[in-house]
Structure formats: structure tokens, C-alpha cells
Amino acid sequence: MKSSIRMLKRPTSFVLASFRPSTLKRSFSEVGSSGGAFPFAKIYSKGERPTRSAVCISSVLHSLRPCWMALLSILWGNFTLSWMCTPSKFCRVNTTSWQPPLSTLLRFAALVLAGLVLAPVVEAADRDKLLSEPGVYGTFAAFRLDTDWAKRDQASRIVQLAVLKGVVEQHREKLAIDVYLLRGLSDYADLLFRVHATELRETQQFFLDLQGTSFGKHLISSTVFSGLTKKANYVPGMPDNLKAELKTPSEPGPRPYVIVIPIRKDADWWSLSQEQRAAMMQEHTEASLPYHKTVKRKLYHATGLDDLDFITYFETSRLEDFQSLILALEKVKEYRHNRRFGHPTLLGTVRSLDEIIEVLAQ
Ligand code: HEM
């Protein structure tokens, strides 16, 4: 009994060691070192390798479409949860000698075969292109977790989070997906997804698949807005010294904080001539440049796609710089044309999916 309790109290990171990022083209040793994958919450001790069939199954799983992953999770979940929730069984699931019963493997194999027939090989989208080129849609979707989530036991939460990971992995083929933790810094939402796509309907499919999973049923949408990246409108007409300063690279190192501010301009702004707006944007740029090195920014044009005109996205390690930047911008004329600034302002931390999973599993 003592040992069961010890196992149940293992840090989540240990249990989640099996949910490392996946790619279909993993080598045997890579898969072996991460201990297989969803839905086997099986931990391999150092130096130990999974059986060849476990490796095959784990690789094949990563090629399943989200619906198959979800189905699989239900079938597997029904079995695993009832089994894992007995403390002595939960202890066994973490031992190296554990093998699922034959009937489960057969059921599992049938699903894998169906998935193989239906699923194309998953290749990751060109993330760098999606994040740097114009003509890409950026969608920001913030969610709260319902109160039932916290009431679920850890084993059940881990199984559901594995499904979240599966859905994200599957959509990496076409989308660049970033996740942020808002919980603790925002009472507005717990989680934020930023999704980049060349086709907005691909983003929609991702959220449909996500919300269709057992994990997604716990998500309550707080806000969602979309915008489009475009070539700079005013920079080409700015003096050379400003253009050169804008090109200087930002300080290296991690930027753990994220801030997203939706903006709507007033009707007067849009009735100004291009020259008048350009003059004000030059003033905006001059006021902002002192913070250019510590605040990384990205602009999305949202007019017509949302009730907004712009979505502004920032990453920084120095929130005090960000605050000074906003104070500096509030003094320029262009700021007076902001009819909506924030509402909501989303503040959170930049996290990997594994980090988010670990936090939500606690
Ligand atoms: C590091 C700090 C910043 C720098 C260097 C900067 C610079 C610029 C530049 C050069 C443009 C013109 C882009 C173009 O040519 O189309 C621009 C546009 C814009 N910036 Fe900033 N900015 C900064 C921070 C901010 C902040 C904090 C906000 C508001 C929260 C903001 C809101 C906007 C908006 C809404 C536009 C689009 C205006 C329009 O196209 O009409 N910027 N910024």
C-alpha cells in the first residue's frame, strides 16, 4: 500500500515523461528514450527500451487523425481509468513489466489499422514562414477550464491531456500552434492558443477537433479573435535612420511574458489621408524605438474579420519596459484615435505544450 501511495505521489513530470513531442520519423532509440507515447502512460527506467511492438504502436498513433485519437482515448480511457484508479493498479502501470491484456491490444490494433488507411503522414508546417510572412492568419483563442476539471483525479486528467497533445500534434501539419498560460496572471482565462495558418478554416478545424475531445469538453471559450499579417504600410516611407533602427535585432535570451492587446481605431483615423496617418505612425515609432530591443512585437490586421482593427502581440522579459512603452505611446497623437485598447488585455507566460500539460495535470 505504501508503495502505491508513493507512486501516486510521483511528480507529474515523471508520469508525463511519456508525452514528449512526437514526429512520425522518430528513430527507434528516440522513441525508446521517451518511453513510447499516448495512450501508454508507461515509464521506462534509464537504459530500458520498450518492446518493438510498443514502438510501432506509438509511432502509428502519431499518424492518426484527431477523431481517431479521440476515439482511441475513449476506448483506452474506459479501460485505463477504471484500471488505473485502483491504487495498487496505478502502481503497476508504472512498472516496466506491465503489458495491456490481449483483448485491449486487439481493439487497439483494429483502430490503428483504420487510422493507417485514413491518415496521411504528418509533416510539420513551415513554422518560420507562418510566423514571418505576410498573408498569414493569426487566431487568438483564450479558454477557461470548467470547475469539473479540478475535481477530476490526476490519472484521468493525464489521459485527457494526452488527447490535447495528440490533437495539437496532428494539426502541426498545417498550422503553427503556440500555447500560453494565463492562469494566475489573468482572471479572464487560463489558457491562450495562438494559431497561424494560411487558411482560416484549418484553424477552425483545429478548434473543432480540440473542443470535440474529452479535454475540450472542459474548455469554456473566453474570447477568440483573428487577424491577418500584412506588409508594413508606413515603414517604407520612414526616414532611413528609423528604418535602420527598426532592423536592429532585439536582445537575445528568453522572453517569458506575453501580452496581447486588441485595438480598434475611431472613424476619424480611417478618414485621414495616408500622409497624415504616416506622420502619426512615425511619431509612434520614434516613441517606441527605445523599447524595441526588449519588447518583441507582431501586428495583425483585423478590420472586417472581427470587431477590431488590430491585434497587437508582444513578448518580453521586462514587463517594466513594456509598461514604460505604453506610457510613452499614450502621449502621441495616434493614441487618441484608439477607440478600444485592450478589453481584454491578455497577460501570461510563454510555455511549451508539455509545460502547460504539466501545470494542468497538477
Ligand atoms: C517595440 C515597440 C514598438 C515599435 C518599435 C512599434 C513600431 C511600429 C511601426 C514601425 C508600425 C508601422 C507598421 C507599418 O508600417 O505598417 C507600427 C504600427 C502599429 N503599432 Fe506599433 N510599435 C511598438 C509598440 C506598439 C504598441 C505597444 C502598440 C499598442 C499596444 C502598438 C500598436 C500599433 C498599431 C495598432 C499599429 C498599426 C497602425 C496602423 O497600421 O494604422 N505598437 N508600430
Residues whose N, C-alpha, C, O or C-beta is under 5 A from the ligand:
A	BS01	HEM	K231 A232 N233 Y234 V235 I261 I263 T285 S288 L289 Y291 H292 V295 F310 T312
